[in-house]
Amino acid sequence: MRRIIIFGAGGRVGRAAVAEAVRRGHHVTAVVRNPDAHPDLAGLHVVTGDVTDAGVVADRAAGHDAAVMAAYDAGARPDAFFAAAAHALVDGLERAGVERLITLGLAATLELAPGTPLMDAPGFPQEYRPFSRAHAAGSAVYRAADTVLDWLIVSPAGDFDHTAAPTGHYTVTTGDFAARVTHADFARALLDEIDTPRHHRTHLGIAGA
């Protein structure tokens, strides 16, 4: 059994990660903005916390083996939020002695080919570029950090499938506009990288098998 803290446990990815971690018998701390809004998390250790505050991250994460970052603040500027959260996680998790971080990425920043992220491919919707660049700024913080934290960025290779039934399987791949994965199968990939880490300090794309 591992002790896992999940930031953004009330979102779709966060809830799926919680369910998969609990299914595997891990002890879960769920970090949300408003615990009263998430009765589905009853029975877990539920706390509030600002993922952009390194001191809060360090306090909430103390005593845990691994962290999952699936939080997003829709009221914040994306270009500020993702970089601030990355800085706070690197600092706070190191202080807390947490060794492994799995953070939710964005397919748009995955590479279709070396040096060519999906967001630079022909046909990528230009209206999504500001949000994509904000995600890329957060990823850049991890890549530039001088840290012992064993981080990994994981994103759908294309997008989530909100209607299909989970298969219990997934594949690791590069960026692919057409790729889809269910939240449950994606959560399996996240927890596999905590239980038996195979990838380190890189960005994985996950697609349904």
Backbone as JSON Lines, residues from 0, in Angstrom:
{"i":0,"aa":"M","n":[0.84,-1.2,0.0],"ca":[0.0,0.0,0.0],"c":[0.87,1.24,0.0]}
{"i":1,"aa":"R","n":[0.55,2.18,-0.87],"ca":[1.25,3.45,-0.93],"c":[0.34,4.57,-0.44]}
{"i":2,"aa":"R","n":[0.95,5.66,-0.04],"ca":[0.2,6.84,0.35],"c":[0.31,7.83,-0.81]}
{"i":3,"aa":"I","n":[-0.84,8.14,-1.41],"ca":[-0.87,8.97,-2.61],"c":[-1.74,10.18,-2.37]}
{"i":4,"aa":"I","n":[-1.23,11.36,-2.69],"ca":[-2.01,12.58,-2.6],"c":[-2.4,13.0,-4.01]}
{"i":5,"aa":"I","n":[-3.67,13.33,-4.2],"ca":[-4.19,13.67,-5.52],"c":[-4.74,15.08,-5.48]}
{"i":6,"aa":"F","n":[-4.04,16.0,-6.13],"ca":[-4.49,17.38,-6.25],"c":[-5.48,17.48,-7.41]}
{"i":7,"aa":"G","n":[-6.64,18.09,-7.14],"ca":[-7.68,18.14,-8.16],"c":[-8.49,16.86,-8.17]}
{"i":8,"aa":"A","n":[-8.71,16.29,-6.99],"ca":[-9.39,15.0,-6.9],"c":[-10.87,15.08,-7.25]}
{"i":9,"aa":"G","n":[-11.41,16.3,-7.37],"ca":[-12.82,16.43,-7.7],"c":[-13.12,16.49,-9.18]}
{"i":10,"aa":"G","n":[-12.09,16.63,-10.02],"ca":[-12.3,16.67,-11.46],"c":[-12.42,15.28,-12.05]}
{"i":11,"aa":"R","n":[-12.67,15.21,-13.35],"ca":[-12.89,13.9,-13.98],"c":[-11.66,13.01,-13.88]}
{"i":12,"aa":"V","n":[-10.51,13.56,-14.21],"ca":[-9.28,12.77,-14.13],"c":[-8.96,12.47,-12.67]}
{"i":13,"aa":"G","n":[-9.12,13.47,-11.81],"ca":[-8.84,13.26,-10.4],"c":[-9.71,12.18,-9.79]}
{"i":14,"aa":"R","n":[-11.01,12.21,-10.09],"ca":[-11.92,11.18,-9.55],"c":[-11.55,9.79,-10.06]}
{"i":15,"aa":"A","n":[-11.18,9.72,-11.34],"ca":[-10.79,8.42,-11.89],"c":[-9.52,7.91,-11.24]}
{"i":16,"aa":"A","n":[-8.57,8.83,-10.97],"ca":[-7.32,8.43,-10.3],"c":[-7.6,7.97,-8.87]}
{"i":17,"aa":"V","n":[-8.49,8.68,-8.18],"ca":[-8.88,8.27,-6.83],"c":[-9.46,6.86,-6.86]}
{"i":18,"aa":"A","n":[-10.4,6.62,-7.77],"ca":[-11.05,5.31,-7.84],"c":[-10.05,4.2,-8.12]}
{"i":19,"aa":"E","n":[-9.11,4.45,-9.03],"ca":[-8.12,3.43,-9.36],"c":[-7.16,3.19,-8.2]}
{"i":20,"aa":"A","n":[-6.75,4.26,-7.53],"ca":[-5.85,4.11,-6.38],"c":[-6.52,3.34,-5.26]}
{"i":21,"aa":"V","n":[-7.78,3.65,-4.99],"ca":[-8.52,2.94,-3.94],"c":[-8.7,1.47,-4.33]}
{"i":22,"aa":"R","n":[-9.01,1.22,-5.61],"ca":[-9.17,-0.15,-6.08],"c":[-7.91,-0.98,-5.84]}
{"i":23,"aa":"R","n":[-6.75,-0.33,-5.92],"ca":[-5.48,-1.03,-5.72],"c":[-5.07,-1.12,-4.24]}
{"i":24,"aa":"G","n":[-5.88,-0.54,-3.38],"ca":[-5.61,-0.66,-1.96],"c":[-4.71,0.41,-1.39]}
{"i":25,"aa":"H","n":[-4.5,1.5,-2.12],"ca":[-3.64,2.57,-1.64],"c":[-4.41,3.49,-0.69]}
{"i":26,"aa":"H","n":[-3.66,4.17,0.16],"ca":[-4.22,5.21,1.02],"c":[-4.21,6.51,0.23]}
{"i":27,"aa":"V","n":[-5.37,7.16,0.11],"ca":[-5.5,8.35,-0.74],"c":[-5.85,9.57,0.08]}
{"i":28,"aa":"T","n":[-5.13,10.66,-0.16],"ca":[-5.53,11.98,0.32],"c":[-6.04,12.76,-0.89]}
{"i":29,"aa":"A","n":[-7.28,13.2,-0.83],"ca":[-7.93,13.91,-1.93],"c":[-7.92,15.4,-1.63]}
{"i":30,"aa":"V","n":[-7.28,16.18,-2.5],"ca":[-7.23,17.63,-2.33],"c":[-8.24,18.27,-3.27]}
{"i":31,"aa":"V","n":[-9.18,19.01,-2.71],"ca":[-10.23,19.67,-3.49],"c":[-10.43,21.08,-2.94]}
{"i":32,"aa":"R","n":[-11.13,21.91,-3.7],"ca":[-11.4,23.27,-3.22],"c":[-12.51,23.29,-2.19]}
{"i":33,"aa":"N","n":[-13.55,22.47,-2.41],"ca":[-14.71,22.48,-1.52],"c":[-15.13,21.05,-1.21]}
{"i":34,"aa":"P","n":[-14.71,20.5,-0.08],"ca":[-15.05,19.1,0.23],"c":[-16.55,18.83,0.23]}
{"i":35,"aa":"D","n":[-17.37,19.8,0.62],"ca":[-18.81,19.59,0.68],"c":[-19.41,19.33,-0.7]}
{"i":36,"aa":"A","n":[-18.71,19.74,-1.74],"ca":[-19.22,19.57,-3.11],"c":[-18.91,18.19,-3.67]}
{"i":37,"aa":"H","n":[-18.25,17.34,-2.88],"ca":[-17.82,16.04,-3.4],"c":[-18.2,14.91,-2.44]}
{"i":38,"aa":"P","n":[-19.5,14.64,-2.31],"ca":[-19.92,13.55,-1.42],"c":[-19.4,12.19,-1.9]}
{"i":39,"aa":"D","n":[-19.03,12.09,-3.18],"ca":[-18.51,10.83,-3.7],"c":[-17.15,10.48,-3.11]}
{"i":40,"aa":"L","n":[-16.51,11.47,-2.47],"ca":[-15.2,11.22,-1.86],"c":[-15.31,10.86,-0.38]}
{"i":41,"aa":"A","n":[-16.54,10.69,0.1],"ca":[-16.76,10.34,1.5],"c":[-16.01,9.05,1.83]}
{"i":42,"aa":"G","n":[-15.4,9.03,3.0],"ca":[-14.64,7.87,3.42],"c":[-13.16,8.0,3.16]}
{"i":43,"aa":"L","n":[-12.78,9.0,2.36],"ca":[-11.37,9.27,2.11],"c":[-10.89,10.4,3.01]}
{"i":44,"aa":"H","n":[-9.59,10.58,3.05],"ca":[-9.02,11.74,3.73],"c":[-9.09,12.91,2.74]}
{"i":45,"aa":"V","n":[-10.04,13.81,2.94],"ca":[-10.28,14.93,2.03],"c":[-9.83,16.22,2.68]}
{"i":46,"aa":"V","n":[-9.0,17.0,1.96],"ca":[-8.49,18.26,2.48],"c":[-8.61,19.33,1.41]}
{"i":47,"aa":"T","n":[-8.53,20.58,1.82],"ca":[-8.46,21.68,0.87],"c":[-7.0,22.07,0.7]}
{"i":48,"aa":"G","n":[-6.71,22.78,-0.39],"ca":[-5.34,23.19,-0.6],"c":[-5.14,23.89,-1.92]}
{"i":49,"aa":"D","n":[-4.26,24.87,-1.92],"ca":[-3.92,25.64,-3.11],"c":[-2.65,25.06,-3.71]}
{"i":50,"aa":"V","n":[-2.77,24.46,-4.9],"ca":[-1.64,23.78,-5.52],"c":[-0.6,24.76,-6.05]}
{"i":51,"aa":"T","n":[-0.89,26.05,-6.04],"ca":[0.11,27.05,-6.47],"c":[0.88,27.62,-5.29]}
{"i":52,"aa":"D","n":[0.65,27.11,-4.09],"ca":[1.34,27.57,-2.89],"c":[2.26,26.45,-2.4]}
{"i":53,"aa":"A","n":[3.56,26.64,-2.52],"ca":[4.52,25.59,-2.18],"c":[4.41,25.17,-0.72]}
{"i":54,"aa":"G","n":[4.15,26.13,0.18],"ca":[4.01,25.8,1.59],"c":[2.82,24.9,1.85]}
{"i":55,"aa":"V","n":[1.72,25.18,1.17],"ca":[0.52,24.34,1.31],"c":[0.78,22.96,0.74]}
{"i":56,"aa":"V","n":[1.42,22.91,-0.43],"ca":[1.75,21.62,-1.04],"c":[2.61,20.8,-0.08]}
{"i":57,"aa":"A","n":[3.64,21.41,0.49],"ca":[4.53,20.7,1.4],"c":[3.77,20.17,2.61]}
{"i":58,"aa":"D","n":[2.88,20.99,3.16],"ca":[2.12,20.6,4.34],"c":[1.17,19.44,4.03]}
{"i":59,"aa":"R","n":[0.43,19.55,2.94],"ca":[-0.56,18.52,2.61],"c":[0.11,17.21,2.17]}
{"i":60,"aa":"A","n":[1.28,17.32,1.53],"ca":[1.91,16.14,0.95],"c":[2.83,15.4,1.92]}
{"i":61,"aa":"A","n":[3.11,15.97,3.06],"ca":[4.01,15.32,4.03],"c":[3.51,13.92,4.36]}
{"i":62,"aa":"G","n":[4.42,12.96,4.34],"ca":[4.07,11.59,4.67],"c":[3.57,10.75,3.52]}
{"i":63,"aa":"H","n":[3.52,11.33,2.31],"ca":[3.05,10.58,1.14],"c":[4.22,10.08,0.3]}
{"i":64,"aa":"D","n":[3.95,9.03,-0.45],"ca":[4.97,8.44,-1.32],"c":[4.95,9.03,-2.73]}
{"i":65,"aa":"A","n":[3.77,9.44,-3.19],"ca":[3.62,9.92,-4.56],"c":[2.48,10.92,-4.63]}
{"i":66,"aa":"A","n":[2.51,11.74,-5.67],"ca":[1.47,12.75,-5.89],"c":[0.97,12.67,-7.32]}
{"i":67,"aa":"V","n":[-0.31,12.99,-7.48],"ca":[-0.91,13.15,-8.8],"c":[-1.43,14.58,-8.88]}
{"i":68,"aa":"M","n":[-1.09,15.27,-9.95],"ca":[-1.55,16.63,-10.15],"c":[-2.57,16.63,-11.29]}
{"i":69,"aa":"A","n":[-3.85,16.85,-10.94],"ca":[-4.91,16.91,-11.93],"c":[-5.79,18.14,-11.72]}
{"i":70,"aa":"A","n":[-5.23,19.16,-11.05],"ca":[-6.01,20.34,-10.69],"c":[-5.98,21.38,-11.8]}
{"i":71,"aa":"Y","n":[-7.06,22.15,-11.86],"ca":[-7.12,23.32,-12.74],"c":[-8.07,24.33,-12.11]}
{"i":72,"aa":"D","n":[-7.68,25.57,-12.13],"ca":[-8.5,26.66,-11.6],"c":[-9.04,27.46,-12.77]}
{"i":73,"aa":"A","n":[-10.32,27.25,-13.09],"ca":[-10.93,27.93,-14.23],"c":[-11.0,29.44,-14.03]}
{"i":74,"aa":"G","n":[-10.88,29.89,-12.78],"ca":[-10.92,31.32,-12.52],"c":[-9.58,32.0,-12.62]}
{"i":75,"aa":"A","n":[-8.52,31.22,-12.84],"ca":[-7.17,31.78,-12.94],"c":[-6.76,31.9,-14.4]}
{"i":76,"aa":"R","n":[-5.8,32.77,-14.67],"ca":[-5.23,32.85,-16.02],"c":[-4.39,31.61,-16.26]}
{"i":77,"aa":"P","n":[-4.68,30.84,-17.32],"ca":[-3.91,29.62,-17.56],"c":[-2.41,29.86,-17.66]}
{"i":78,"aa":"D","n":[-2.0,30.98,-18.27],"ca":[-0.57,31.23,-18.44],"c":[0.12,31.46,-17.1]}
{"i":79,"aa":"A","n":[-0.65,31.82,-16.08],"ca":[-0.09,31.97,-14.74],"c":[-0.26,30.69,-13.92]}
{"i":80,"aa":"F","n":[-1.39,30.02,-14.06],"ca":[-1.71,28.88,-13.19],"c":[-0.76,27.71,-13.37]}
{"i":81,"aa":"F","n":[-0.56,27.25,-14.59],"ca":[0.19,26.01,-14.79],"c":[1.66,26.16,-14.4]}
{"i":82,"aa":"A","n":[2.26,27.3,-14.72],"ca":[3.65,27.52,-14.32],"c":[3.76,27.65,-12.81]}
{"i":83,"aa":"A","n":[2.83,28.39,-12.19],"ca":[2.86,28.57,-10.74],"c":[2.67,27.24,-10.03]}
{"i":84,"aa":"A","n":[1.75,26.41,-10.52],"ca":[1.53,25.11,-9.9],"c":[2.76,24.22,-10.03]}
{"i":85,"aa":"A","n":[3.41,24.26,-11.18],"ca":[4.61,23.45,-11.38],"c":[5.72,23.87,-10.42]}
{"i":86,"aa":"H","n":[5.94,25.17,-10.29],"ca":[6.96,25.65,-9.36],"c":[6.63,25.21,-7.93]}
{"i":87,"aa":"A","n":[5.36,25.35,-7.53],"ca":[4.96,25.01,-6.17],"c":[5.09,23.51,-5.91]}
{"i":88,"aa":"L","n":[4.77,22.69,-6.9],"ca":[4.86,21.25,-6.73],"c":[6.31,20.8,-6.61]}
{"i":89,"aa":"V","n":[7.17,21.33,-7.47],"ca":[8.58,20.95,-7.39],"c":[9.15,21.31,-6.02]}
{"i":90,"aa":"D","n":[8.88,22.51,-5.57],"ca":[9.38,22.99,-4.28],"c":[8.71,22.25,-3.13]}
{"i":91,"aa":"G","n":[7.39,22.25,-3.12],"ca":[6.65,21.69,-2.0],"c":[6.82,20.19,-1.84]}
{"i":92,"aa":"L","n":[6.81,19.45,-2.94],"ca":[6.96,18.0,-2.84],"c":[8.37,17.61,-2.4]}
{"i":93,"aa":"E","n":[9.36,18.36,-2.85],"ca":[10.73,18.11,-2.35],"c":[10.79,18.31,-0.85]}
{"i":94,"aa":"R","n":[10.21,19.42,-0.37],"ca":[10.22,19.69,1.06],"c":[9.52,18.59,1.84]}
{"i":95,"aa":"A","n":[8.45,18.04,1.24],"ca":[7.67,17.01,1.92],"c":[8.31,15.63,1.82]}
{"i":96,"aa":"G","n":[9.33,15.5,0.99],"ca":[9.99,14.2,0.83],"c":[9.25,13.25,-0.09]}
{"i":97,"aa":"V","n":[8.36,13.79,-0.93],"ca":[7.65,12.95,-1.9],"c":[8.56,12.69,-3.09]}
{"i":98,"aa":"E","n":[8.65,11.46,-3.5],"ca":[9.63,11.09,-4.52],"c":[9.07,11.11,-5.94]}
{"i":99,"aa":"R","n":[7.78,10.86,-6.13],"ca":[7.22,10.66,-7.47],"c":[6.04,11.6,-7.7]}
{"i":100,"aa":"L","n":[6.02,12.28,-8.84],"ca":[4.9,13.14,-9.24],"c":[4.45,12.74,-10.63]}
{"i":101,"aa":"I","n":[3.15,12.46,-10.76],"ca":[2.52,12.24,-12.05],"c":[1.59,13.42,-12.3]}
{"i":102,"aa":"T","n":[1.85,14.2,-13.33],"ca":[1.04,15.39,-13.57],"c":[0.31,15.3,-14.9]}
{"i":103,"aa":"L","n":[-0.93,15.72,-14.91],"ca":[-1.75,15.69,-16.11],"c":[-1.26,16.72,-17.11]}
{"i":104,"aa":"G","n":[-0.97,16.27,-18.31],"ca":[-0.53,17.15,-19.38],"c":[-1.63,17.37,-20.41]}
{"i":105,"aa":"L","n":[-1.24,17.93,-21.53],"ca":[-2.17,18.25,-22.6],"c":[-1.64,17.64,-23.89]}
{"i":106,"aa":"A","n":[-2.54,17.01,-24.66],"ca":[-2.13,16.37,-25.9],"c":[-1.47,17.35,-26.86]}
{"i":107,"aa":"A","n":[-1.9,18.61,-26.81],"ca":[-1.38,19.6,-27.75],"c":[0.12,19.81,-27.62]}
{"i":108,"aa":"T","n":[0.69,19.49,-26.45],"ca":[2.12,19.69,-26.26],"c":[2.93,18.42,-26.52]}
{"i":109,"aa":"L","n":[2.24,17.32,-26.84],"ca":[2.95,16.1,-27.24],"c":[3.55,16.29,-28.62]}
{"i":110,"aa":"E","n":[4.64,15.62,-28.88],"ca":[5.29,15.74,-30.18],"c":[4.74,14.72,-31.17]}
{"i":111,"aa":"L","n":[4.39,15.22,-32.35],"ca":[4.04,14.33,-33.46],"c":[5.31,13.77,-34.09]}
{"i":112,"aa":"A","n":[6.34,14.59,-34.07],"ca":[7.67,14.24,-34.55],"c":[8.65,15.04,-33.71]}
{"i":113,"aa":"P","n":[9.93,14.66,-33.68],"ca":[10.89,15.4,-32.85],"c":[10.87,16.9,-33.13]}
{"i":114,"aa":"G","n":[10.6,17.69,-32.1],"ca":[10.58,19.13,-32.23],"c":[9.3,19.72,-32.76]}
{"i":115,"aa":"T","n":[8.3,18.88,-33.03],"ca":[7.03,19.37,-33.58],"c":[5.87,18.94,-32.69]}
{"i":116,"aa":"P","n":[5.45,19.81,-31.75],"ca":[4.29,19.46,-30.92],"c":[3.01,19.48,-31.74]}
{"i":117,"aa":"L","n":[2.03,18.74,-31.25],"ca":[0.76,18.64,-31.95],"c":[0.16,20.01,-32.22]}
{"i":118,"aa":"M","n":[0.36,20.98,-31.31],"ca":[-0.25,22.3,-31.5],"c":[0.39,23.07,-32.66]}
{"i":119,"aa":"D","n":[1.53,22.62,-33.16],"ca":[2.16,23.26,-34.31],"c":[1.83,22.55,-35.62]}
{"i":120,"aa":"A","n":[1.02,21.5,-35.54],"ca":[0.68,20.75,-36.74],"c":[-0.37,21.49,-37.57]}
{"i":121,"aa":"P","n":[-0.36,21.33,-38.89],"ca":[-1.39,21.96,-39.73],"c":[-2.78,21.51,-39.29]}
{"i":122,"aa":"G","n":[-3.68,22.46,-39.22],"ca":[-5.05,22.15,-38.86],"c":[-5.36,22.24,-37.39]}
{"i":123,"aa":"F","n":[-4.33,22.48,-36.55],"ca":[-4.62,22.62,-35.13],"c":[-5.4,23.9,-34.9]}
{"i":124,"aa":"P","n":[-6.52,23.85,-34.16],"ca":[-7.35,25.05,-33.96],"c":[-6.58,26.16,-33.24]}
{"i":125,"aa":"Q","n":[-6.46,27.3,-33.9],"ca":[-5.66,28.38,-33.35],"c":[-6.24,28.94,-32.05]}
{"i":126,"aa":"E","n":[-7.54,28.8,-31.86],"ca":[-8.15,29.33,-30.63],"c":[-7.69,28.55,-29.39]}
{"i":127,"aa":"Y","n":[-7.14,27.36,-29.58],"ca":[-6.66,26.57,-28.45],"c":[-5.19,26.82,-28.14]}
{"i":128,"aa":"R","n":[-4.51,27.59,-28.96],"ca":[-3.07,27.77,-28.77],"c":[-2.72,28.47,-27.45]}
{"i":129,"aa":"P","n":[-3.44,29.53,-27.03],"ca":[-3.07,30.16,-25.76],"c":[-3.11,29.18,-24.58]}
{"i":130,"aa":"F","n":[-4.15,28.37,-24.5],"ca":[-4.25,27.39,-23.41],"c":[-3.15,26.34,-23.56]}
{"i":131,"aa":"S","n":[-2.87,25.94,-24.78],"ca":[-1.82,24.95,-25.02],"c":[-0.46,25.49,-24.63]}
{"i":132,"aa":"R","n":[-0.19,26.74,-24.96],"ca":[1.08,27.35,-24.61],"c":[1.21,27.48,-23.09]}
{"i":133,"aa":"A","n":[0.09,27.72,-22.4],"ca":[0.11,27.8,-20.94],"c":[0.5,26.45,-20.34]}
{"i":134,"aa":"H","n":[-0.04,25.37,-20.89],"ca":[0.34,24.03,-20.44],"c":[1.82,23.79,-20.72]}
{"i":135,"aa":"A","n":[2.28,24.23,-21.89],"ca":[3.69,24.04,-22.24],"c":[4.61,24.79,-21.28]}
{"i":136,"aa":"A","n":[4.16,25.95,-20.8],"ca":[4.96,26.71,-19.84],"c":[5.11,25.95,-18.53]}
{"i":137,"aa":"G","n":[4.04,25.28,-18.11],"ca":[4.14,24.45,-16.91],"c":[5.09,23.29,-17.11]}
{"i":138,"aa":"S","n":[5.0,22.65,-18.27],"ca":[5.91,21.53,-18.57],"c":[7.36,21.99,-18.58]}
{"i":139,"aa":"A","n":[7.59,23.21,-19.08],"ca":[8.95,23.74,-19.15],"c":[9.55,23.91,-17.76]}
{"i":140,"aa":"V","n":[8.7,24.21,-16.77],"ca":[9.2,24.36,-15.4],"c":[9.78,23.03,-14.91]}
{"i":141,"aa":"Y","n":[9.06,21.94,-15.15],"ca":[9.56,20.64,-14.72],"c":[10.87,20.3,-15.43]}
{"i":142,"aa":"R","n":[10.91,20.55,-16.73],"ca":[12.09,20.18,-17.51],"c":[13.33,20.98,-17.08]}
{"i":143,"aa":"A","n":[13.12,22.21,-16.64],"ca":[14.25,23.07,-16.26],"c":[14.64,22.93,-14.8]}
{"i":144,"aa":"A","n":[13.81,22.26,-14.01],"ca":[14.03,22.23,-12.56],"c":[15.24,21.38,-12.19]}
{"i":145,"aa":"D","n":[16.04,21.91,-11.28],"ca":[17.14,21.16,-10.68],"c":[16.57,20.49,-9.43]}
{"i":146,"aa":"T","n":[16.06,19.29,-9.59],"ca":[15.29,18.66,-8.52],"c":[15.53,17.16,-8.49]}
{"i":147,"aa":"V","n":[15.37,16.59,-7.31],"ca":[15.43,15.13,-7.17],"c":[14.05,14.51,-7.41]}
{"i":148,"aa":"L","n":[13.03,15.34,-7.54],"ca":[11.67,14.85,-7.76],"c":[11.6,14.07,-9.08]}
{"i":149,"aa":"D","n":[11.07,12.88,-9.01],"ca":[10.92,12.03,-10.19],"c":[9.55,12.32,-10.82]}
{"i":150,"aa":"W","n":[9.53,13.29,-11.73],"ca":[8.26,13.74,-12.31],"c":[8.0,13.06,-13.66]}
{"i":151,"aa":"L","n":[6.73,13.01,-14.0],"ca":[6.31,12.49,-15.29],"c":[5.03,13.2,-15.71]}
{"i":152,"aa":"I","n":[5.0,13.7,-16.94],"ca":[3.8,14.31,-17.5],"c":[3.07,13.25,-18.32]}
{"i":153,"aa":"V","n":[1.77,13.11,-18.09],"ca":[0.98,12.11,-18.8],"c":[-0.28,12.79,-19.33]}
{"i":154,"aa":"S","n":[-0.55,12.59,-20.61],"ca":[-1.75,13.19,-21.19],"c":[-2.4,12.2,-22.15]}
{"i":155,"aa":"P","n":[-3.68,12.41,-22.47],"ca":[-4.23,11.65,-23.59],"c":[-3.42,11.95,-24.85]}
{"i":156,"aa":"A","n":[-3.26,10.95,-25.71],"ca":[-2.55,11.19,-26.96],"c":[-3.36,12.11,-27.87]}
{"i":157,"aa":"G","n":[-4.68,12.08,-27.71],"ca":[-5.56,12.96,-28.47],"c":[-6.56,13.64,-27.55]}
{"i":158,"aa":"D","n":[-7.54,12.87,-27.07],"ca":[-8.56,13.43,-26.18],"c":[-9.18,12.28,-25.39]}
{"i":159,"aa":"F","n":[-10.04,12.66,-24.43],"ca":[-10.76,11.66,-23.66],"c":[-12.01,11.22,-24.41]}
{"i":160,"aa":"D","n":[-12.37,9.97,-24.22],"ca":[-13.63,9.43,-24.71],"c":[-14.59,9.39,-23.53]}
{"i":161,"aa":"H","n":[-15.62,10.23,-23.58],"ca":[-16.53,10.37,-22.45],"c":[-17.68,9.37,-22.47]}
{"i":162,"aa":"T","n":[-17.78,8.56,-23.51],"ca":[-18.95,7.68,-23.65],"c":[-18.6,6.2,-23.68]}
{"i":163,"aa":"A","n":[-17.4,5.85,-24.11],"ca":[-17.04,4.44,-24.25],"c":[-16.85,3.78,-22.89]}
{"i":164,"aa":"A","n":[-17.0,2.48,-22.85],"ca":[-16.73,1.72,-21.64],"c":[-15.22,1.47,-21.53]}
{"i":165,"aa":"P","n":[-14.66,1.52,-20.33],"ca":[-13.23,1.24,-20.17],"c":[-12.91,-0.19,-20.56]}
{"i":166,"aa":"T","n":[-11.7,-0.38,-21.1],"ca":[-11.28,-1.71,-21.54],"c":[-10.34,-2.39,-20.56]}
{"i":167,"aa":"G","n":[-9.75,-1.59,-19.66],"ca":[-8.74,-2.12,-18.76],"c":[-7.36,-2.17,-19.38]}
{"i":168,"aa":"H","n":[-7.22,-1.56,-20.57],"ca":[-5.94,-1.57,-21.28],"c":[-5.69,-0.2,-21.89]}
{"i":169,"aa":"Y","n":[-4.44,0.05,-22.22],"ca":[-4.07,1.31,-22.86],"c":[-2.74,1.12,-23.59]}
{"i":170,"aa":"T","n":[-2.4,2.08,-24.44],"ca":[-1.11,2.07,-25.12],"c":[-0.42,3.41,-24.89]}
{"i":171,"aa":"V","n":[0.91,3.4,-24.92],"ca":[1.71,4.61,-24.83],"c":[2.11,5.0,-26.25]}
{"i":172,"aa":"T","n":[1.85,6.25,-26.63],"ca":[2.08,6.66,-28.0],"c":[2.4,8.14,-28.09]}
{"i":173,"aa":"T","n":[2.66,8.61,-29.3],"ca":[2.91,10.04,-29.53],"c":[1.59,10.76,-29.75]}
{"i":174,"aa":"G","n":[1.65,12.06,-29.98],"ca":[0.44,12.83,-30.23],"c":[-0.31,12.34,-31.45]}
{"i":175,"aa":"D","n":[-1.63,12.26,-31.33],"ca":[-2.47,11.75,-32.41],"c":[-3.85,12.39,-32.28]}
{"i":176,"aa":"F","n":[-4.22,13.24,-33.24],"ca":[-5.51,13.92,-33.18],"c":[-6.67,12.94,-32.95]}
{"i":177,"aa":"A","n":[-6.58,11.76,-33.54],"ca":[-7.71,10.83,-33.54],"c":[-7.75,9.92,-32.32]}
{"i":178,"aa":"A","n":[-6.68,9.87,-31.53],"ca":[-6.62,8.93,-30.42],"c":[-7.6,9.3,-29.31]}
{"i":179,"aa":"R","n":[-8.17,8.29,-28.68],"ca":[-9.1,8.5,-27.57],"c":[-8.81,7.49,-26.47]}
{"i":180,"aa":"V","n":[-9.11,7.88,-25.23],"ca":[-8.95,7.0,-24.08],"c":[-9.99,7.37,-23.04]}
{"i":181,"aa":"T","n":[-10.54,6.38,-22.36],"ca":[-11.5,6.66,-21.29],"c":[-10.75,7.16,-20.05]}
{"i":182,"aa":"H","n":[-11.48,7.82,-19.18],"ca":[-10.86,8.31,-17.95],"c":[-10.36,7.15,-17.09]}
{"i":183,"aa":"A","n":[-11.11,6.07,-17.05],"ca":[-10.7,4.93,-16.22],"c":[-9.43,4.28,-16.74]}
{"i":184,"aa":"D","n":[-9.32,4.11,-18.05],"ca":[-8.11,3.52,-18.62],"c":[-6.92,4.47,-18.47]}
{"i":185,"aa":"F","n":[-7.18,5.76,-18.57],"ca":[-6.12,6.75,-18.36],"c":[-5.62,6.69,-16.92]}
{"i":186,"aa":"A","n":[-6.56,6.57,-15.98],"ca":[-6.17,6.48,-14.56],"c":[-5.34,5.23,-14.3]}
{"i":187,"aa":"R","n":[-5.62,4.16,-15.01],"ca":[-4.8,2.95,-14.88],"c":[-3.35,3.24,-15.26]}
{"i":188,"aa":"A","n":[-3.17,4.02,-16.34],"ca":[-1.81,4.39,-16.76],"c":[-1.12,5.24,-15.69]}
{"i":189,"aa":"L","n":[-1.86,6.18,-15.09],"ca":[-1.28,7.01,-14.04],"c":[-0.8,6.16,-12.87]}
{"i":190,"aa":"L","n":[-1.66,5.26,-12.41],"ca":[-1.31,4.46,-11.23],"c":[-0.24,3.41,-11.55]}
{"i":191,"aa":"D","n":[-0.21,2.92,-12.78],"ca":[0.87,2.01,-13.14],"c":[2.23,2.7,-13.02]}
{"i":192,"aa":"E","n":[2.27,3.99,-13.35],"ca":[3.54,4.73,-13.28],"c":[3.91,5.11,-11.84]}
{"i":193,"aa":"I","n":[2.99,4.91,-10.92],"ca":[3.31,5.07,-9.5],"c":[3.73,3.72,-8.92]}
{"i":194,"aa":"D","n":[2.98,2.67,-9.23],"ca":[3.26,1.36,-8.67],"c":[4.55,0.75,-9.24]}
{"i":195,"aa":"T","n":[4.74,0.88,-10.54],"ca":[5.93,0.32,-11.21],"c":[6.43,1.33,-12.22]}
{"i":196,"aa":"P","n":[7.13,2.37,-11.78],"ca":[7.58,3.44,-12.69],"c":[8.45,2.9,-13.82]}
{"i":197,"aa":"R","n":[8.07,3.27,-15.04],"ca":[8.85,2.86,-16.22],"c":[9.36,4.05,-17.01]}
{"i":198,"aa":"H","n":[8.77,5.21,-16.8],"ca":[9.15,6.4,-17.54],"c":[9.46,7.52,-16.55]}
{"i":199,"aa":"H","n":[10.44,8.34,-16.92],"ca":[10.92,9.35,-15.99],"c":[11.25,10.65,-16.74]}
{"i":200,"aa":"R","n":[10.76,11.76,-16.18],"ca":[11.09,13.09,-16.67],"c":[10.89,13.25,-18.17]}
{"i":201,"aa":"T","n":[9.7,12.84,-18.6],"ca":[9.33,12.97,-20.0],"c":[7.81,13.15,-20.06]}
{"i":202,"aa":"H","n":[7.26,13.15,-21.26],"ca":[5.83,13.35,-21.47],"c":[5.3,12.16,-22.25]}
{"i":203,"aa":"L","n":[4.34,11.43,-21.66],"ca":[3.74,10.27,-22.3],"c":[2.38,10.62,-22.87]}
{"i":204,"aa":"G","n":[2.06,10.05,-24.03],"ca":[0.71,10.09,-24.56],"c":[0.05,8.74,-24.34]}
{"i":205,"aa":"I","n":[-1.2,8.77,-23.9],"ca":[-1.94,7.53,-23.61],"c":[-3.15,7.44,-24.52]}
{"i":206,"aa":"A","n":[-3.3,6.27,-25.15],"ca":[-4.47,6.02,-25.99],"c":[-5.11,4.71,-25.56]}
{"i":207,"aa":"G","n":[-6.39,4.56,-25.87],"ca":[-7.06,3.3,-25.56],"c":[-6.48,2.17,-26.4]}
{"i":208,"aa":"A","n":[-6.49,0.98,-25.84],"ca":[-5.93,-0.17,-26.56],"c":[-6.94,-0.68,-27.58]}
